[in-house]
Amino acid sequence: MSGQVFFIFGLGYVGQHFGRALMTGGWRVAGTTRTQGQAQNLKNQGFDAVIWDGASPLPKKYLEGITHILVTIPPNEKGDVVLQHHHFSTASIRWVGYVSATSVYGDHQGAWVTENSPLKPTSLRGSQRLLAETQWLERRAQNPAFPIHIFRLSSIYGPGRSVLETILSGSAQRIDKPGHVFSRLHIRDIISVLTSSITAPQPGEIYNLADDEPAATADVIAYGCGLLKMAVPPLIPFEKASLSRSLWEFYAEEKRVCNHKIKTSLGIRLLYPTYREGLKHC
């Protein structure tokens, strides 16, 4: 991997974990963040971090020698913020990954969704994700050599970002909405999927990222309380729960995300096939 430079637009939770895994494998990793303090912290970890607010193109010097790109920055009303300001040459770029979300599927009333299921987002965030996906795929339609890969992530969790932190903070709510389940995937399995795609690129492909067992949030919280040896919060009927707009949108949709493709196409064997193994690791 010597000489290959990986650029991550958005060094947040996924970007940082993935970047550290890349550096362990010998990559040089650069990427964007929004503040000077964050940039310095990332530089201390070995990242070539640059401050970018998404309002104008990055100076070309920061993208020289880039061979691989991952985009984790959420879209806005115009779609993907990276594409709004950059046009990447396929002469040097070997792999591009766009981190989307399963919110593009909308509500399927609990049915399983695959990468070929109808896309009917009901939330603003889901609609913006779908617009961004469309823009990236249109770039490939204009240039078939453009190596874009779309990764539709379900709920992301891992060390420092799981129901365990919510429980410890005292803010965990066990919402009772009978039959409602959601899908999730541990950060280490997300890294495994991205790494496998880089090893065996399949430009133009779309992948669902989820574990094997969609489950109710109330069940996940109860299991986390058991691990922490803390009291399990009482169930709150959905109709009486105090929910933010984003949480309300979350509970308004229900689907089970099928992960068959990452197993058959990328050869993935999940380290944490359910929330039980994943929370024990956390």
C-alpha positions as CSV (number, residue, x, y, z in Angstrom):
1,M,0.0,0.0,0.0
2,S,3.0,2.2,0.0
3,G,2.5,5.5,-1.9
4,Q,-1.3,5.2,-1.8
5,V,-3.2,8.1,-0.2
6,F,-6.6,7.8,1.3
7,F,-8.8,10.9,1.7
8,I,-11.8,10.9,4.0
9,F,-14.3,13.7,3.7
10,G,-15.6,13.9,7.2
11,L,-13.4,12.5,10.0
12,G,-16.2,11.8,12.4
13,Y,-16.9,8.5,14.2
14,V,-16.8,6.3,11.1
15,G,-14.1,8.3,9.4
16,Q,-11.7,8.2,12.4
17,H,-12.2,4.5,13.1
18,F,-11.7,3.6,9.5
19,G,-8.8,6.0,9.1
20,R,-6.9,4.5,12.1
21,A,-7.4,1.0,10.7
22,L,-6.0,2.2,7.3
23,M,-3.0,3.7,9.0
24,T,-2.3,0.5,10.8
25,G,-2.2,-1.1,7.4
26,G,0.3,1.3,6.1
27,W,-1.8,3.9,4.4
28,R,-1.3,7.7,4.6
29,V,-4.7,9.1,5.6
30,A,-5.9,12.7,5.1
31,G,-9.3,14.1,5.6
32,T,-11.5,17.0,6.6
33,T,-12.8,18.3,9.9
34,R,-14.6,21.5,10.9
35,T,-12.6,23.2,13.7
36,Q,-9.0,24.0,14.5
37,G,-9.2,22.0,17.8
38,Q,-10.5,18.9,16.0
39,A,-7.8,19.2,13.3
40,Q,-5.0,19.4,15.9
41,N,-6.4,16.4,17.8
42,L,-6.5,14.4,14.5
43,K,-3.0,15.5,13.6
44,N,-1.8,14.2,16.9
45,Q,-3.2,10.8,15.9
46,G,-1.4,10.8,12.6
47,F,-4.0,12.1,10.3
48,D,-3.3,14.8,7.7
49,A,-6.3,16.9,8.8
50,V,-7.6,19.9,7.0
51,I,-10.4,22.3,8.1
52,W,-13.2,22.5,5.6
53,D,-16.7,23.9,6.0
54,G,-18.2,22.6,2.7
55,A,-18.9,26.0,1.4
56,S,-16.2,26.1,-1.3
57,P,-13.7,23.7,-3.0
58,L,-10.7,22.5,-1.1
59,P,-7.5,23.9,-2.5
60,K,-6.1,21.4,-5.1
61,K,-2.9,20.9,-3.0
62,Y,-4.9,18.9,-0.5
63,L,-6.1,16.4,-3.1
64,E,-2.9,15.8,-5.0
65,G,-1.8,12.2,-5.1
66,I,-5.2,10.9,-3.8
67,T,-6.0,7.4,-4.9
68,H,-8.9,6.5,-2.7
69,I,-11.8,8.6,-1.3
70,L,-14.5,8.0,1.4
71,V,-17.3,10.5,1.9
72,T,-19.1,10.4,5.2
73,I,-20.4,14.0,5.3
74,P,-24.2,14.2,5.5
75,P,-25.9,15.8,2.4
76,N,-27.9,19.0,2.4
77,E,-30.9,20.2,0.5
78,K,-28.8,20.3,-2.7
79,G,-27.4,16.8,-2.2
80,D,-23.8,15.8,-1.7
81,V,-21.6,18.6,-0.5
82,V,-18.4,17.1,-1.9
83,L,-19.8,16.7,-5.4
84,Q,-21.0,20.3,-5.3
85,H,-17.4,21.6,-5.3
86,H,-15.2,18.8,-6.7
87,H,-14.7,16.9,-9.9
88,F,-12.4,13.9,-9.4
89,S,-10.2,12.6,-12.2
90,T,-10.5,8.9,-12.9
91,A,-6.9,8.9,-14.0
92,S,-5.7,8.7,-10.4
93,I,-8.7,7.7,-8.3
94,R,-9.0,4.0,-7.9
95,W,-11.9,3.7,-5.4
96,V,-14.6,6.0,-4.1
97,G,-17.0,5.1,-1.3
98,Y,-20.1,7.1,-0.3
99,V,-21.6,6.4,3.1
100,S,-25.4,6.6,2.8
101,A,-28.1,5.3,5.1
102,T,-31.0,2.8,5.1
103,S,-33.4,5.8,5.5
104,V,-33.5,5.9,1.7
105,Y,-35.9,2.9,1.9
106,G,-38.5,4.7,4.0
107,D,-41.2,2.6,5.6
108,H,-41.7,-1.0,4.5
109,Q,-44.0,-2.0,7.4
110,G,-41.5,-4.4,8.9
111,A,-40.6,-6.2,5.7
112,W,-37.1,-7.1,4.7
113,V,-35.4,-4.7,2.3
114,T,-32.5,-5.6,-0.1
115,E,-30.5,-3.3,-2.3
116,N,-33.2,-3.7,-5.0
117,S,-36.1,-2.7,-2.8
118,P,-38.2,0.4,-3.7
119,L,-36.7,3.6,-2.4
120,K,-39.5,5.8,-0.8
121,P,-38.0,7.9,1.9
122,T,-40.4,9.6,4.2
123,S,-37.9,11.8,6.2
124,L,-36.0,14.8,5.1
125,R,-32.7,13.1,5.9
126,G,-33.7,10.0,3.8
127,S,-34.7,12.2,0.9
128,Q,-31.4,14.1,1.0
129,R,-29.5,10.8,1.2
130,L,-31.3,9.5,-1.9
131,L,-30.5,12.7,-3.8
132,A,-26.8,12.4,-2.9
133,E,-26.8,8.7,-4.0
134,T,-28.4,9.7,-7.3
135,Q,-25.8,12.4,-7.9
136,W,-22.9,10.0,-7.3
137,L,-24.4,7.3,-9.6
138,E,-25.1,10.0,-12.2
139,R,-21.4,10.8,-12.1
140,R,-20.6,7.2,-13.0
141,A,-23.3,7.2,-15.7
142,Q,-21.5,10.2,-17.3
143,N,-18.1,8.4,-16.9
144,P,-18.3,4.6,-16.6
145,A,-14.8,4.5,-15.3
146,F,-15.8,6.4,-12.2
147,P,-15.3,3.9,-9.3
148,I,-18.2,4.8,-7.0
149,H,-19.5,2.4,-4.3
150,I,-22.6,3.1,-2.2
151,F,-22.8,1.9,1.4
152,R,-26.2,2.1,3.1
153,L,-25.6,2.0,6.8
154,S,-28.2,1.1,9.4
155,S,-27.7,2.4,12.9
156,I,-23.9,2.7,13.8
157,Y,-22.6,1.7,17.2
158,G,-19.4,0.8,18.8
159,P,-17.1,1.9,21.7
160,G,-18.1,5.3,23.0
161,R,-21.3,5.3,20.9
162,S,-23.9,2.7,22.0
163,V,-26.9,2.3,24.3
164,L,-24.4,1.7,27.1
165,E,-23.5,5.4,27.1
166,T,-27.1,6.3,27.0
167,I,-27.9,4.1,29.9
168,L,-25.0,5.4,32.0
169,S,-26.1,9.0,31.3
170,G,-29.6,8.2,32.7
171,S,-31.4,9.2,29.5
172,A,-32.3,5.8,28.1
173,Q,-36.0,5.5,27.2
174,R,-37.5,2.1,26.5
175,I,-40.2,3.0,24.0
176,D,-43.0,0.4,23.6
177,K,-44.1,0.2,20.0
178,P,-45.2,-3.4,19.5
179,G,-43.5,-5.0,16.5
180,H,-41.1,-2.1,15.8
181,V,-37.5,-3.3,15.2
182,F,-34.5,-1.7,13.7
183,S,-31.1,-2.8,12.3
184,R,-27.6,-1.8,13.3
185,L,-24.0,-2.7,12.7
186,H,-20.9,-2.5,14.9
187,I,-18.1,-0.1,13.7
188,R,-15.6,-3.0,13.3
189,D,-17.9,-4.8,10.9
190,I,-18.4,-1.5,9.0
191,I,-14.6,-1.2,8.6
192,S,-14.5,-4.8,7.4
193,V,-17.0,-4.1,4.7
194,L,-15.2,-1.0,3.5
195,T,-11.8,-2.7,3.5
196,S,-13.2,-5.7,1.6
197,S,-14.6,-3.4,-1.0
198,I,-11.3,-1.7,-1.5
199,T,-9.6,-5.0,-1.9
200,A,-12.1,-6.2,-4.5
201,P,-13.7,-3.1,-6.0
202,Q,-17.0,-3.5,-7.8
203,P,-17.8,0.1,-9.1
204,G,-21.4,1.0,-9.2
205,E,-22.5,-1.5,-6.6
206,I,-24.7,-0.7,-3.6
207,Y,-24.4,-2.5,-0.3
208,N,-26.7,-2.7,2.8
209,L,-24.7,-2.7,6.1
210,A,-26.6,-4.4,8.9
211,D,-26.2,-7.2,11.4
212,D,-28.2,-10.5,11.4
213,E,-30.9,-9.6,13.9
214,P,-33.1,-6.5,13.7
215,A,-34.4,-5.9,17.2
216,A,-36.5,-3.5,19.2
217,T,-34.7,-0.7,20.9
218,A,-36.3,-1.6,24.2
219,D,-34.8,-5.1,24.0
220,V,-31.3,-3.7,23.2
221,I,-31.5,-1.3,26.2
222,A,-32.7,-4.0,28.5
223,Y,-29.7,-6.2,27.5
224,G,-27.3,-3.3,28.0
225,C,-28.7,-2.7,31.5
226,G,-28.0,-6.4,32.2
227,L,-24.4,-6.0,31.1
228,L,-24.0,-2.9,33.3
229,K,-25.9,-4.5,36.2
230,M,-28.3,-1.5,36.3
231,A,-32.0,-1.4,36.6
232,V,-34.0,-1.7,33.4
233,P,-36.1,1.4,32.7
234,P,-39.8,0.9,32.5
235,L,-41.5,0.7,29.1
236,I,-43.1,3.9,27.8
237,P,-46.0,3.6,25.4
238,F,-45.1,5.1,22.1
239,E,-48.1,7.4,22.2
240,K,-47.0,8.9,25.5
241,A,-43.2,9.2,24.8
242,S,-41.5,12.5,24.5
243,L,-39.5,12.2,21.3
244,S,-37.4,14.6,19.2
245,R,-38.2,15.1,15.6
246,S,-35.5,12.7,14.5
247,L,-36.6,10.0,16.9
248,W,-40.2,10.4,15.9
249,E,-39.2,9.9,12.2
250,F,-37.2,6.9,13.3
251,Y,-40.2,5.2,14.9
252,A,-42.4,6.2,12.0
253,E,-40.6,3.8,9.7
254,E,-40.0,0.1,10.1
255,K,-37.9,-2.3,8.0
256,R,-35.6,-5.2,8.4
257,V,-32.3,-4.6,6.5
258,C,-31.0,-7.7,4.6
259,N,-27.2,-8.1,4.7
260,H,-27.0,-11.0,2.3
261,K,-25.1,-9.1,-0.3
262,I,-22.1,-8.1,1.8
263,K,-21.7,-11.8,2.7
264,T,-22.0,-13.2,-0.8
265,S,-20.3,-10.4,-2.8
266,L,-17.6,-9.3,-0.4
267,G,-17.2,-12.4,1.7
268,I,-18.0,-10.8,5.0
269,R,-18.2,-12.8,8.2
270,L,-19.6,-10.6,10.8
271,L,-17.6,-10.2,14.0
272,Y,-20.7,-9.1,15.8
273,P,-23.7,-10.8,14.2
274,T,-26.2,-9.4,16.8
275,Y,-26.3,-6.6,19.3
276,R,-25.4,-9.0,22.1
277,E,-21.9,-9.7,20.9
278,G,-21.4,-6.1,19.9
279,L,-22.5,-4.6,23.2
280,K,-20.3,-7.1,25.1
281,H,-17.3,-5.8,23.0
282,C,-18.3,-2.2,23.8
